[in-house]
Amino acid sequence: MGHRRVVVTGLGVVSPIGSGVADYADGLFAGRCGIGPLSLVPTEGLSVRIAGEVRGFDPAAHFDARRLGLLDRGSQFALVAARQAVEASGLGFASDFGGPLGLRTATILGTGVGGITTLDEGFHRLYRQGAQRLHPFTIPRLMVSAPTAQVSMEFGLTGPAFTASSACASAAHAIGLAFQMVRGGLADAAVTGGTEASLTFGALKGWEAMRIVSPDGCRPFCATRNGMVLGEGAAVLVLETLDSARGRGADILGEIAGFGMSADAKDITAPDAAGAARAMRAALADAGLEPDGVGYVNAHGTGTTANDATEARAIHAVFGDHARRLLVSSTKSMVGHALGAAGALEAAATLLALRRQVVPPTAGVERPDPACALDVVPRDARDAKVEAALSNSFAFGGLNAALAFRRV
Amino acid sequence: MTELENDVLAIIAEKGRVERDRLALDARLADLEIASLDVIEIVFALEERFGIEIPFNANDARKEFDTVGDVLRAVESVVAKPAA
């Protein structure tokens, strides 16, 4: 039996440049930067002062008090994005997931850090304020699998369900595994993506100690780049087979054509061009794409000296001469690095680029780094004929994932 | 050798897992196989030891801390009065 083709028929986004696909797309293509002063935590005693926050997110507008008590901010983002995605897909709880499809639908989300807002607040009470006990929902809120469990419960999805966690590549691994399950017939549909909400005082102190956060902005592939900027958010995709999407007349956003993974097996923080290249090559081979068939790469592009230089080397190694014609941009320049959600936010950006035939820019680039030697689409979005695109995610610890998308 | 210099070199030797007598001031960290993550740990240990803040971003690591002497000077510049 040949492989089934897998398409995306629903998308939902909660991001620093807007929630809902329409606002997210508007922000991306306008090159709007959602990075600003930290407001979620007091910045006294922190050297990290900026982040890509989901501003104005009102949990009470989405959840009643009883439900909210069980939801860490990361689960809240995941549920809101999943509701948007499922609604957009046209699949309904009662009509579809309530029937046989619910048994055949996988729920696979990526999360890098987990419910650290819950953990941070609980430990603050315990260690600093001398509390004698923690809230009884502490564990079900903070577990790294909570967002996946909450999404499966929300829609009655009773097929395979788990959280993929590989730091900054978590969502890409989640989407890739969901894609393989639907393609291989282990599931007929999947709700997949990633979520992260880890802008807590404790977590930020950890990032501060890593000494890789920029004091003034995220400028991937820029000659003046000086580090990453943290973000938060969620993106969720609904996957199904091309046949089922066509059969029910669903609006198809694009096809997931291939998925590649690799491990550097070298260093817990330093990136490796060979490992990154292996993941990209594996995705292309899986998709049956030649390098010159790809028009756009949504880069991992964190804005650190090491990542961007290494990723550029890997892109040149994989694409050869075509690397000079390829459009490469990092949407982290607008939303920051949402860690375990990054791969999903970027998969969404890549699908929107294919759909609209517009490539989102690398915002904030003052002067493209000549050492990277790539067209990084600085500052302004660009109209482009793109038939296929890659989305790269390269995590700390050398856990790499690349997703290949094709226009349908 | 000042006490400060002594302490700084001891920390570099311990965190960088390098024999103390290889730590000449002009010795390059890369040549001593002190990786970027080790440098971050060294900076952390120095800040803890002296109760100071060393302005350091790993994205500028090669520019700022090329040699053992660079690390020492960074500490000296923020420690107001090094003990003799």
Interface residues (C-beta under 8 A of the other chain):
Chain A: A209 M210 R211 I212 V213 S214 P215 R225 N226 G227 D267 I268 T269 A270 T304 T305 A306
Chain B: A35 S36 L37 I40 V43 F44 F56 N57 A58 N59 D60
